Amino acid sequence: MSDDENTTDQLQFGWEEWISLPGLGVPAIRAKVDTGARTSALHAFDIETFGPTSKPKVRFTLHPIPGRDDLVIPCSAPIVDRREVTSSNGEKESRYVIQTTIEVAGESWPIEITLTNRSGMASRMLLGRQALKDHISIVATDRFMQPELSYDVYHSSKMRREAPDRSLRIAVLSREDNYSTRRLVEEGEKRGHTVEVINTTRCYMAINAMAPEVHYDGKRLPRFDAVIPRIGASITPYGAAIVRQFETIGTWCVNGSAGITASRDKLYAHQIMARARIGMPNTAFASSPRDTANIISLVGTAPLIVKLLESTQGKGVVLAETKKAAESVIDAFRGLKANFLVQDFVKEAAGEDIRCLVIGGKVVASMKRTGADGDFRSNLHRGGSAKSVRITKQERDTALRAARSFDLNMAGVDLLRSEGGPKVLEVNSSPGFEGIEASTSKNIVGKLYETIEARVRPTPIRRRKGS
């Protein structure tokens, strides 16, 4: 007897066995053994190809438990072939073929699997003769001759914890070819994902109860594992509507439509932060011209900041150094029928603020931004400079609470260091990565993908009563 025969135990399979497909994140599935079929087949639906034509992949989902359509396992794998398969009822079907690992009784080996919808079949998987190694013998009159597994694993956190890394299909909603968009594509592809940049304004929606869809350039967009919104301030309402449509379909969006909309509305954003008791500069807003004196007294004494509600990157933000100057600026803005806020000027900040980048409920990086000479605004777009900074526990907690109050998984929280503690100026739902990656030398985009990869893992399902 050879060494190989000594080390390989004989396995006996009945006509049905429990198996695992760990590479697909399927810890337990019942398979029918069919020596009449050449290739194995797995129940799959929403089958879509993605990735480059030189290395195509397939994305699909499956229900491993018959009758439990509430458990959905998302899977992806490289395509190794496409084959015409004749089913037992004589119908021919062209199927994608993937390779993955099968595990039975502590042994594992690679097998090829075709993907097809087996929802009408009693078993969710069929094991063909190619998957049956030489040391497997079939006892056609028996079943479950190998250790039985249990669907209970799908009710536990183990399935989420042990879910394999898989290639994701990710959409970046962006109209700009800038550093942040390029980094999202570059880092995602480096991690084995397919990242597609979608121009938000070229998306349109089919809004109906049964099959809501997002279309783009004349075609329905495929299912994405996640969407990263990079919505420009000028298209906030339409961009938020597109994100909302993805949410309706069931796609996970890094930042939700409600958080994007609220963070862009400066008045509403300050009201949200006030409700959450987050420190911020004294702020006042009024509609009537007769309230100019009152609005100034509500905030405090000059100098004051007068800020357009639609301001971005420091544009539309004015420092009024005297009460008279404040009245003049307010009257000018009112003459333009512009909506604005009046805020207390935090002198001790001395033209500096701190940008804390929050991703997945953690502050992953922070930088101190200093305005250009003679400019009280610290925006990098206006010639300011940035360097890495160590923040205090109070500043960290404030940044986290601010991001949480808008329910944002990714946020740039801008705060000032004041004598009364950190004061939040703004919460940005589409923070840029260039300045903070350059000043901190951290792979911020990598942190974002770690959050996405963890979030799209399957979640345990609840047990049904009596099961």
C-alpha positions in Angstrom: 0.0 0.0 0.0 1.4 3.5 -0.9 2.0 6.3 1.5 -0.9 8.2 -0.2 -3.3 5.4 0.4 -2.2 5.2 4.0 -2.9 8.9 4.6 -6.2 9.1 2.8 -9.1 7.6 4.6 -12.0 6.1 2.6 -15.1 8.1 2.8 -18.6 6.7 2.2 -21.3 9.0 0.8 -25.0 8.2 0.8 -27.3 9.7 -1.8 -27.5 12.9 0.4 -24.8 14.5 2.6 -24.1 17.6 4.6 -21.2 19.6 3.2 -19.5 23.0 3.7 -18.4 25.5 1.1 -16.1 27.8 3.3 -14.8 29.8 0.3 -18.3 31.0 -0.4 -19.3 31.5 3.2 -21.7 28.5 3.3 -21.0 26.6 6.5 -23.8 24.0 6.1 -25.8 22.9 3.1 -27.4 19.6 2.1 -26.3 18.2 -1.2 -27.8 15.4 -3.3 -25.1 13.1 -4.7 -25.7 12.3 -8.4 -23.0 10.2 -10.1 -25.0 10.6 -13.4 -24.2 14.3 -13.5 -20.6 15.3 -14.5 -20.4 18.8 -12.8 -21.8 19.9 -9.4 -24.5 22.5 -9.4 -25.4 25.2 -6.8 -28.6 27.0 -6.3 -27.9 30.7 -7.2 -29.9 33.7 -8.2 -29.2 37.4 -9.2 -26.3 36.0 -11.2 -24.3 38.9 -12.7 -20.8 39.1 -14.2 -18.5 41.9 -13.3 -14.8 42.9 -13.4 -12.4 43.2 -16.4 -13.0 40.9 -19.4 -9.5 39.5 -19.0 -10.4 38.3 -15.5 -14.2 38.1 -15.3 -15.9 37.4 -12.0 -19.5 36.4 -11.2 -21.6 37.8 -8.3 -24.6 35.8 -7.1 -26.7 35.2 -4.0 -28.1 31.9 -2.6 -30.6 30.7 -0.1 -28.9 27.7 1.6 -31.9 26.7 3.7 -35.0 25.6 1.7 -38.0 27.7 2.6 -36.0 30.4 4.3 -35.7 33.2 1.6 -34.9 35.6 4.5 -31.4 34.2 4.6 -29.4 35.5 1.7 -25.7 34.7 1.3 -24.0 37.1 -1.2 -21.1 35.4 -3.0 -18.5 36.2 -5.7 -15.9 34.1 -7.5 -13.7 34.2 -10.6 -15.3 32.5 -13.6 -13.4 29.5 -14.8 -15.7 28.5 -17.7 -19.1 28.8 -19.3 -20.7 25.5 -20.1 -23.9 24.2 -21.7 -25.5 21.8 -19.3 -28.4 19.4 -20.0 -30.6 19.1 -16.9 -32.4 15.9 -15.8 -35.5 16.9 -17.7 -33.6 17.4 -20.9 -33.4 21.2 -21.0 -30.1 22.8 -22.1 -28.8 25.8 -20.2 -25.6 27.9 -20.5 -24.1 28.2 -17.0 -21.1 30.0 -15.4 -18.6 27.6 -13.8 -16.6 28.6 -10.7 -14.1 26.7 -8.6 -14.3 26.5 -4.8 -13.4 24.2 -1.9 -15.7 21.6 -0.5 -15.2 20.4 3.1 -16.5 17.1 4.6 -15.5 15.4 7.8 -12.4 17.6 8.2 -11.2 16.9 4.6 -11.3 19.5 1.9 -10.6 19.6 -1.9 -11.3 21.9 -4.8 -14.4 21.3 -7.0 -16.0 22.9 -10.0 -19.6 24.2 -9.6 -22.1 25.4 -12.1 -24.5 28.2 -11.0 -28.2 27.8 -11.7 -31.6 28.5 -10.1 -32.6 25.3 -8.2 -35.5 26.9 -6.3 -37.8 24.2 -7.7 -35.5 21.4 -6.5 -35.7 19.6 -3.2 -31.9 20.1 -2.6 -30.0 23.4 -3.0 -26.9 21.6 -4.3 -26.1 18.7 -6.5 -22.7 16.9 -6.2 -21.6 15.5 -9.6 -19.0 12.8 -10.2 -16.1 15.3 -10.8 -16.4 16.3 -7.1 -16.2 12.8 -5.9 -12.6 11.9 -5.2 -11.2 8.4 -5.8 -11.4 7.6 -2.1 -15.1 8.2 -2.0 -17.5 5.3 -2.4 -21.3 5.7 -2.8 -23.9 3.8 -0.9 -27.0 4.7 -2.9 -29.5 3.2 -0.4 -28.4 5.4 2.5 -28.0 9.0 3.4 -26.0 11.2 5.8 -23.1 8.7 6.3 -20.8 11.6 7.1 -21.1 13.9 10.2 -24.3 15.8 10.1 -24.1 19.6 10.2 -26.9 21.9 11.3 -28.6 25.0 9.9 -28.3 26.4 13.5 -25.0 27.9 12.4 -27.0 30.5 10.3 -28.6 31.8 13.6 -25.2 32.4 15.2 -22.6 35.2 14.9 -20.1 32.5 13.7 -21.3 32.8 10.1 -20.6 36.6 10.1 -17.3 36.2 11.9 -16.0 33.5 9.6 -17.4 34.8 6.3 -14.6 34.8 3.7 -13.2 37.8 2.0 -14.9 38.2 -1.4 -14.6 40.5 -4.4 -17.2 43.2 -4.1 -18.9 45.3 -6.8 -18.9 48.9 -5.6 -20.3 52.1 -7.1 -18.7 55.5 -6.5 -21.3 58.3 -7.1 -19.1 61.1 -8.3 -19.0 63.7 -11.2 -15.3 64.6 -10.7 -12.1 62.9 -11.6 -10.2 64.1 -8.6 -7.8 62.7 -6.0 -10.5 61.2 -3.8 -12.3 59.4 -6.7 -9.1 58.1 -8.1 -8.0 56.8 -4.7 -11.3 55.0 -4.2 -10.9 53.2 -7.5 -7.2 52.4 -6.9 -7.5 51.2 -3.4 -10.6 49.1 -4.1 -9.0 47.4 -7.1 -5.9 46.7 -5.1 -8.1 44.8 -2.6 -9.6 42.7 -5.4 -12.9 44.6 -5.8 -14.5 46.1 -8.9 -15.1 49.8 -8.5 -17.3 51.7 -11.0 -17.5 55.5 -11.0 -21.1 56.6 -11.8 -21.9 60.2 -12.7 -24.7 61.0 -10.4 -26.5 63.4 -12.7 -26.6 60.8 -15.5 -28.6 58.4 -13.3 -32.3 58.2 -13.6 -34.9 56.2 -11.6 -37.7 53.8 -12.2 -39.9 54.4 -9.2 -42.5 51.6 -8.6 -43.5 49.3 -5.7 -42.5 46.0 -7.2 -39.1 46.6 -9.0 -37.5 50.0 -8.2 -34.4 50.5 -10.3 -31.6 52.9 -11.1 -30.7 53.4 -14.7 -27.6 54.9 -16.2 -26.7 55.7 -19.8 -29.7 53.7 -21.1 -29.3 50.6 -19.1 -30.4 49.3 -15.7 -27.6 49.5 -13.2 -26.5 46.1 -11.8 -26.7 45.1 -8.1 -23.9 46.7 -6.2 -22.6 45.4 -2.8 -22.1 49.0 -1.6 -22.4 52.6 -2.8 -20.0 55.3 -1.8 -21.7 58.7 -2.4 -19.5 61.6 -3.3 -22.4 64.1 -3.8 -21.4 67.6 -4.9 -23.0 70.5 -2.9 -24.6 71.9 -6.1 -26.6 68.7 -6.8 -27.5 67.7 -3.2 -31.3 67.2 -3.7 -30.9 65.1 -6.8 -27.9 63.2 -5.5 -29.7 62.4 -2.3 -32.7 61.1 -4.3 -30.4 58.7 -6.2 -28.9 57.5 -2.9 -32.4 57.1 -1.6 -33.3 54.9 -4.6 -30.3 52.7 -3.9 -31.5 52.4 -0.3 -35.0 51.4 -1.6 -33.5 48.6 -3.7 -31.6 47.4 -0.6 -28.1 48.4 -1.5 -25.9 49.4 1.5 -24.8 53.1 1.1 -21.8 54.3 3.1 -23.7 57.5 3.9 -27.5 57.5 3.8 -29.6 60.1 1.9 -31.0 61.5 5.2 -27.6 62.2 6.6 -26.3 63.7 3.4 -29.3 66.1 3.1 -29.2 67.1 6.8 -25.5 67.8 6.9 -25.7 70.0 3.8 -28.5 72.1 5.3 -26.5 74.3 7.6 -29.5 75.6 9.6 -31.0 72.1 10.0 -27.5 70.7 10.8 -27.0 73.1 13.7 -30.5 72.2 15.0 -29.6 68.5 14.9 -26.3 69.2 16.8 -28.1 71.4 19.3 -30.6 68.6 20.0 -27.7 66.2 20.5 -26.0 68.7 22.9 -22.9 69.0 20.8 -20.7 72.0 21.4 -20.8 74.6 18.6 -20.3 78.4 18.3 -23.4 80.4 19.3 -25.6 80.6 16.2 -28.6 82.6 15.2 -30.9 82.8 12.2 -33.7 85.2 11.2 -35.7 85.9 8.2 -37.0 89.5 8.9 -34.7 92.5 8.3 -36.1 94.1 11.4 -34.3 91.5 13.5 -30.8 92.5 12.6 -30.0 94.0 16.0 -31.6 91.1 17.9 -29.8 88.4 15.8 -26.5 90.1 16.6 -27.2 90.3 20.3 -28.3 86.6 20.4 -24.8 85.6 19.2 -22.7 88.0 21.3 -20.5 90.9 20.5 -18.4 91.6 17.4 -16.4 90.2 15.8 -19.0 87.8 14.2 -19.1 85.3 11.4 -21.8 85.7 8.8 -22.2 82.5 6.7 -24.4 81.7 3.7 -26.4 78.6 4.2 -25.2 77.4 0.8 -21.5 78.1 1.5 -18.9 75.5 0.7 -15.1 75.4 1.0 -15.1 78.8 2.8 -16.9 80.7 0.1 -19.8 82.9 1.4 -18.2 83.1 4.9 -17.5 86.7 6.1 -15.8 87.9 9.3 -17.4 91.1 10.5 -15.0 92.7 13.0 -17.4 95.4 14.3 -21.1 95.6 15.0 -21.5 98.1 12.2 -19.7 95.9 9.7 -21.9 92.9 10.8 -25.0 95.0 10.1 -23.7 96.0 6.7 -22.9 92.4 5.7 -26.3 91.2 7.0 -28.1 93.9 5.0 -26.1 93.1 1.9 -26.9 89.4 2.2 -30.6 90.2 2.8 -30.6 92.4 -0.3 -29.4 89.4 -2.3 -32.3 87.4 -0.8 -29.7 85.0 0.5 -30.2 82.7 3.6 -27.5 83.0 6.2 -26.4 82.3 9.7 -24.7 84.6 12.2 -22.2 82.9 14.5 -19.9 83.9 17.4 -16.2 84.2 16.3 -14.0 82.0 18.4 -10.9 84.2 18.7 -8.7 81.8 20.5 -8.9 79.4 17.6 -6.6 81.9 15.8 -7.5 80.9 12.3 -7.0 77.2 12.9 -9.4 74.3 13.0 -9.2 70.6 13.3 -10.6 68.1 10.8 -11.4 64.8 12.3 -12.2 62.0 9.9 -14.7 59.5 11.3 -15.1 56.2 9.5 -17.2 53.3 10.9 -17.7 54.9 14.3 -13.9 55.6 14.8 -11.8 58.7 14.4 -9.2 57.3 12.0 -7.2 60.5 11.4 -7.1 64.1 12.4 -5.3 67.2 11.0 -4.9 70.8 12.1 -5.6 73.3 9.3 -4.2 76.8 9.4 -5.5 79.6 7.2 -3.3 81.5 4.7 -1.7 84.7 6.0 -4.4 87.2 6.7 -7.3 84.7 6.2 -9.4 83.6 9.2 -10.6 80.6 7.1 -8.5 77.5 7.3 -9.8 75.7 4.1 -7.1 73.9 2.2 -8.9 75.0 -1.1 -8.1 78.6 -0.1 -4.4 78.2 0.4 -4.4 76.9 3.9 -1.9 74.4 5.2 -2.4 71.2 7.2 -0.4 68.9 9.5 -1.2 65.9 11.6 -2.4 66.6 15.1 -3.1 64.6 18.3 -6.6 65.2 19.6 -7.9 65.0 23.1 -10.4 62.5 24.3 -13.1 65.2 24.5 -12.4 66.2 20.9 -12.6 62.6 19.8 -15.9 62.0 21.6 -17.3 65.3 20.2 -16.4 64.2 16.6 -17.9 60.8 17.1 -21.1 62.2 18.6 -21.4 64.7 15.7 -21.0 62.0 13.0 -23.5 59.8 14.9 -26.1 62.5 15.1 -26.3 62.5 11.3 -26.0 58.7 11.1 -23.0 59.0 8.9 -20.5 56.1 8.5 -18.0 58.5 6.9 -17.7 62.2 7.9 -15.3 65.0 8.1 -16.0 66.8 11.4 -14.5 70.3 11.6 -14.1 71.7 15.1 -12.4 74.6 16.9 -10.4 74.6 20.1 -12.1 77.1 22.3 -11.8 78.0 26.0 -15.1 76.2 26.6 -14.1 73.0 24.9 -14.4 71.8 21.3 -16.9 73.6 19.1 -18.1 71.8 15.9 -18.3 74.1 12.9 -19.5 71.6 10.3 -20.1 67.9 9.5 -19.1 67.1 5.9 -20.7 64.0 4.4 -18.2 63.9 1.4 -14.9 64.7 3.0 -11.8 64.8 0.7 -9.0 62.4 1.2 -6.0 64.3 -0.3 -5.2 66.7 2.5 -5.6 64.3 5.4 -3.8 61.4 3.7 -0.9 63.7 2.8 -0.6 65.3 6.3 -1.1 62.1 8.3 0.6 59.5 5.9 -2.4 57.2 6.7 -4.2 55.0 4.2 -7.6 56.5 5.0 -9.4 55.0 1.9 -8.1 51.5 3.1 -9.9 52.1 6.4 -13.1 52.9 4.5 -12.9 49.6 2.6 -12.3 47.7 5.8 -15.6 49.1 7.1 -17.4 48.3 3.8 -16.0 44.7 3.8 -17.1 44.1 7.4 -20.6 45.7 6.8 -21.6 43.6 3.7 -21.0 40.3 5.5 -24.1 38.2 5.9 -26.0 38.7 9.1 -27.5 35.8 11.3 -31.2 35.2 10.9 -33.7 34.8 13.7 -35.0 31.4 14.5 -38.6 30.8 13.6 -40.9 29.8 16.5 -41.0 26.1 16.9 -37.8 25.6 14.9 
